[in-house]
Amino acid sequence: MRSRRPLREAAKITNSLKFGTSGLRGLATDLVGAESRRYAAAFIASLKQRGDVGQVLIGRDLRDSSAAISLDVAVAVAAAGAQAIDCGEVPTPALALEAMSRRLAAIMVTGSHIPAERNGLKFYTAAGEIDKASEARILAALGPAPDGQAATIADPEVLRRYRARYAGILPRGAFAGLRIGVWEHSSVMRDLLIEVLEGYDADVVALDRSDVFVPVDTEAVSADTATELAGWVHAHQLDALVSTDGDADRPLLADQTGALIRGDVIGMLTAKFLGADTVVTPVTSNSAIEGMFATVVRTRVGSPFVIAAMAQASGIVVGFEANGGVLLGSNVTLNGTTLTALPTRDAMLPILGVIGAALAEGRSLSQLVATLPPRFARSDRLEHVPQEKSAALMDLLRREAAMFLEPQASIRSVSDIDGLRFELAGGDVIHYRPSGNAPELRCYTEAATAERAEALLAWGLKAAAAVVR
């Protein structure tokens, strides 16, 4: 009897999968199997509209579902008549670098920072990360899930080539005398990060390796986690503590006091270290950046929007997001080594750049942060908020923002570049934005003091919860 499985798979149109701020995301149970094959096949079909596709690189993070999904992707690649190259467990920026260097398409299986029960796909062409128009072409090309066998060729050298990228951007022995902790958890970069830091002669302390996937969101580190990280800094007398999210395109960095350095501050310091002429960053990043560089361009949240704006910029172009991921839009020479453009989020560059900048200026990390304009930002999220609930809050704010925010201050100005960002009388900022790739509502605040930013964030989350819960 003829199998009806392809018909059932083709008919499956209602699930959690959707494109967000960076790639396709959804429940792992929705992605494993037919759907990952459908989307991978649609991606290749969209590429074939512009030319032949001979090989496709495939990488993955360390969450439980990623290995199975990568096999499904390989099935789709083979069914499309292309060769699947299995790059193994690699950071997203390493796979992106490989794709651009070899002029090949690539698919990264990762849910980035989101919980283990969710996963996703990130798509790259030979030119780099796909844009919103490419996402539309993939959706238009969706069809039945292909069947077949996964035939792959392994390429274990991708990590080595990515490591070589950063081997000479700082002086030899640059980190000698520094004691740096690496929170390993389930970051796909954990071993490589230790190798690179030790390559610059750092004394590395490996901390809390996990065989279970740990969702690390560098924009929303919990108070308990922050306390634990600070405890490690003091217990091991660290000069810095570093880590990344799951697929290593977002850095995490704590100074010698145990204080976490916000992602947008990491971005600003890295851009300064690189000598940026133009900086492109979403509207959620700290407004202290205004005036620090010749040109500052604000965008919606999401790497596709940052990349699109970077492509129009001139000079030394650096992009970053509030999560700390840094995108390099032009070639830069450091320590006599040319770092080629890599317009996708990367965690290794900001980690090396910020620590390197502190050393170059003869400062500790906390002293380096203190050189920036005194503007304090905080952010957090309400989890498990359905899209319709977030939309209801946005509608309420459009109608009755003055009344909603009255307990804090009157409204001076409003920006709707992404979500709703309110500048209040006195200079405080509160910004609500529904997440583009998870059922979450994010809240960002800014103020003249850290205490005020934290108090405004606590109020903002509580006030929003009263609407969406």
N, C-alpha and C positions, 0 to 999 in steps of 0.2 A: 504494500500500500504506500502511496506517495505521502511523504511527511508534510504536515501542514504547519510545521514550526516557522518557516520563513514568513508565512502569511500572518501568523499571530504576532511575530516580532515586528513586522512592518506596520501592523495595526496599533502597536503600542505608542500612543502619542501623549499620554498623561502621566507624568512622573515629576520628580523633584529637579531634574536637570535643567540648567539654564546658564547662559553666559552672564558673567558678572564683571567685576572690575578687572579681572585678570584670568581669562580662561573659562572653561566649562566646569561647573561645580554641581554637586548634588549628593544624595545618599549613595553610599557604596553599593548597596543592594540594587539600586536602579542602574548603576553604571557597569557592574560586572556582567559579562555576557554580551547579549545582543546589542545593548545601547552603546557600549564602547566600540564595538565593531561598526555600528552604523555611523557614529560620528567620525571615527578614523577614516572610514571609506568615503564619507562626504568631504572630509578635508582633502583627501587625495584627489577626488573627483573635481573639486574646486581648483586645485593646482593644475590638473590636466587641461583645464580650459585655457591655460596660458602656455602649455608646453609639456614635454614628457617628464615623468617622474621615475627615475631609475632606482634610487635608494632613499630610505627613510630611517633616520636615527630614532631610537626609542630609549628613554631613560625613565627612572622611577625613584620615588622616595621610599622610606622604610615602613610605611603603615601596612597592616596585614593584607589589605585588599589590592595593593599596588602590583604585586607580582602577577596575580591572576588577570588583572586588567591589561597589563603590558602584553601578556600572551594573546589576549583578545585583539589588541591593537595590531600585533604581528600577524594574526590571521587576516585582518582586513588589508594589511599592506601586501601580503602574498596574494590575496584574492584580486587585488588591483594590478597584479603583474609587476610589482616592485620588490626590491630586496630589503628586508628588515634587518637593520644593524642594531644589535642589542648592546647598549652602552652600560647596562647594569644600573646599580644604585649610585646616582650621581647628583650633585647640586643642579638645580635648574640653570643657573648662569653658566655652568660648565657645559651643559648640553647646548645651550644657546650659542656659546662661543664656538663649539664644534660645528654646529650647523652653518654659522656664518663663515667660518674659516674654510669649510669644505664645500660651500655653496649647495647645501642639501636641506631638505625639509626635515623637521623633527617633531616628535610628540613626547611631551613629558607627562608621566602619570603622577599626579600629586594633588593633594588637597591643601597644600601649603600649611597654614597655621590652624585650619579648622579641625574639629574633633575627628577621631579615628573612624567613626561610623559614616563619615562623609569622605568623598574623594573627588578627583577632577582630572581634566586634561588641559594642558597648555600646548598651543600649536605655534610652530615656528616655520617660516619659509627661509630660503637662502638669504633673504634680506633682513631677517630678524623676526621679532614677535609680531603676530598678526594684528591688524587693526580692526575697527568696528565694521568696516565694509567687508573684510574677509570673513568675519563672523556671520554676516548676513548671507554671504555666498555659501558657507558651510550649511547653514540652516536650509537654504534653498535646495541644496544637493542631497539632503537626507532621503534615504530610501531604505529598502529592506536590508537586514543585516546579512553580510556575506558569510558563508561557511567555508570550511577548509582546514588546512593544517598550518601551524605557525612554524615557518622555516626561517631561522635567524642566523646571522653571523655575529659572533661576539667581538667587541672591540674594547678591551680592558685599558687602553691607553688614554682614554678621554680625560680621566682624572689627572694623569701625569701631565698632559698638555695644559690643563687648566692651572695646575700648580706652577708650571714653568712660567706662566703669565706674570705671576707675582714674585718670582724668585729674586729679581734684581731691582725692584722699584725703591727699596730702602738700602742704605749702606750696609755692608757686610757687618754682622754682629750688632745690628742696630738695637736689639732688645736685650743685649747682655746686661745682666744685673737686675732685670725686671722679673718679677714673679707674677705670672699671669694664670688665672684659673680659667678652665674651659668647662662650662656646663655642657656635658655631652648629650644628655637625655636621649632622644631619638632623632637628632639632627643628622641628615644624610652627609653633612660636612664634618662630623665630629672628629674622625681620624685625620682627615686632610688638614683641618684647622690646627690641630696639634702639631702636625708635621711642618706646616708653614711657619708657625710661631717658633718652634724649635730650630727651624732653619735660620732664623734671625737671632739665635742664641738665647731665647727666653727660657726661664725656668718655669716649665708648665706643670700645673696641678690639674689632673683630670678629675672631674666631679660628676657623680650621680648618673652614670650610664644606665640606660633603660632598654630592656628588650620589649617593652610595651610602648606603643606610640603615645607621645606626650604632645598635646596641642599647645604650642607656644605662640601666643599672639603678642608681638612686641609693642603693639599699640595699647594693649589692655592687660598688663601684668598684674595679677591679683596681689592684694596686700600680703597674703600669706607667703606667696612665692617671693615677693620683694624682700620680705623679712628673712626668708631662708637664704637668699642670695647674699644679702648683707652679712648674715652670720658666717657664711663661707669666707667672705672677704676678710673678716676680722679673725676668724679661726686660723686661716692659712696665711695671714699677713700678706695679702695680695696687693699688687699695684694696680691691677685691673682684673675684671672678670668678663669673659666674652662668651657668646653663644649665638645661635641663629634659630629661626623657625624651622619647620620640618624639611622644607626643600632648599633652605639656605639662600633665599633671596631677600631676607630681612635680618639685620643684625640686632643683637642685644649686647649692651655694653654697660658695665657698672664701674664707677671710679674707685679710688683707693679708700674711700670712706664707706663704700657699699651702696652709695646712691646710684640709682639707675639714670642713665643719660637718655633723654627722650629721643625718639627716632628723628624728628625734624631738626633737633640740635646736632645730632650725629651728621645729618645731611649737610647742614650749614658748615660745620667744621671741615667735613670732607671736601666740599666745594671750595672752601678757602684754601685748604691744603693743595688742591689741584690747580689753583690759580684761575678759577672760572671767570669768564667774562659775562656769560649768560647763564642764569640758573632758572630752571623750569620746575615748578612744584605745585601741587594741588592747593586749593583754597584752605584746606585743613591744616596746613603747616604754619608754624609760628610766625607771626607778623614781624618779629624782630629782624627777619631777613631783609625787609625793605630798606634800601639804602646801603646794604653791605656789598652789593655787586653792581656792575655797570647796568645790567638789565635783569629784571626779575619778571618772569611770566607765570601767571596763575592759571590753573586748569581745574577741570573736574577731577574727582578721585578716580584713579585707575591708570595703570601703566600705558594703555593705548593712547590716552589723552595726553599724557606727559610726552610720550614718544612723538606723537604728531606735532606737538608744539616745538620739541627739540629739533625736528627736521627743518623748521623754518628759521632757526636761530643761527647766529654767527659767532665767530671767535671760539674760545674754549667753552664748550657747552656741557653743563652738568645738570642732570635731573635728579630729584629725590622725592620720596613720598614720606608722609608723616610716620610711617612704619620703619623708616631708616634705610630702606633699600635705595641704593644709589645707581643711577644709570649714566653711563658715559657716552656723550653724544659726539665726541671728537677725539682725535688722537692727542695724547698728552705725554710729554717726556719727563720722567722722574729719575733722578740719580743716573742719568745717561741711558736709561732704558725707555723705549717707546711703548706706551700702553695704548693699544689700539682701541678704537671706539667699541663699546659694548652696550647698545641701547636696550638693556633689559635689567631688571633689578638684580643687584649683586650684594652679598653680605661681606665677602672677603675684602673688597676695596675699602669700605668705610671702617672696618675693624683695623686694618693696617694703617689707613690714612689718619684716623683720629689719634691712635697711639703714637704713630710716627710724628704727627704735628706737635704733640705734647713734648716729645723728646727733642725735636728740632728747636723748640722755643724754651727748653729748659724748665718746663712746668710739669706739675702733676696733672692728672686728668681733670680734677675739680678746679684747679687754677685755670686750665685752658677754657673750660666751660664759662668760668667767671669773666672771661674777656669779651663775651658776647653782650649785646645790649640786654638790660635787665627786663626781660619780658617772659612771664612764666605761663606755661600751657599745660593742661592736663586733659586726659581723655579716658573714656571707658565705654562700656556697652551694656545694653539690656539684651540678654540672650532669649531665644525661643519667642521672638516677637514675629508673628506672621506678617507678610507683606501688607495685607489689608489693614492691619492694626497700625503699622507705621504710616500708611497712607492717610489714615484717619487723623493721626496726630499732625501730619503736614497740612491737611485741610484746615484743622482747627487753628493752627498757627497763622495760616494765610488770612483767616477771617478775624481772629481775636488775639493776635500776638501781644498787643499792648496790655490787654487784661491778663493774659497768661503770665507775662513777664513783670507785671506790676510789682510783685513782692521784691524784685531785685532793683529795677530802675526803669526809666523811660527808654525808648528805643531811639538811637541816633541814626542808624542806617541799617539796611537789610541787603544781603546778597543771596541770590538764588542760583549761583553757578553750579552748586551741588548740594542738595538739601536746602536748609534755611540757616543762614549765619547772621546773627543779630549783634551789632555793636551797640552797647548800651551807653547811656550818659555816664561819663567818668572813665570810659575806655575799656570796661570789661567786655568780653565777648562770650557768647554762648551759641553753639552751632549744633543743630540736630541733622543727622543724615542717616537714612535707611541704608543698611549694607546692600551692596550690589551682588553679593554672592553667598549670603547666608541669612537665615531668619533672625536678624539682629538689628537693633537700633543703636547707632553710635552717637555719643555726645562729646563735644570738644569745648573746652573753655580756655580763656586767656585772661590774665589780670596782671597788675603791677607787682603782686607778691604771690609766692607759692601758696600761702595759706588761703588767700582769697580765691585763687584758681581752684583749689581743692574744695573749698566750701561751695563755690558756684557749681562745680561738677556734681557734688553730692546733692545739692538742691535740684539741679537739672535732671538728674536721673530719677529722683523721687517724683518730681512733677510729671515727667514723661510716663513713669510707671503707672501713675494714677489714671492715665488716659488709655494706655495700651494693655494693661493687665485685666 
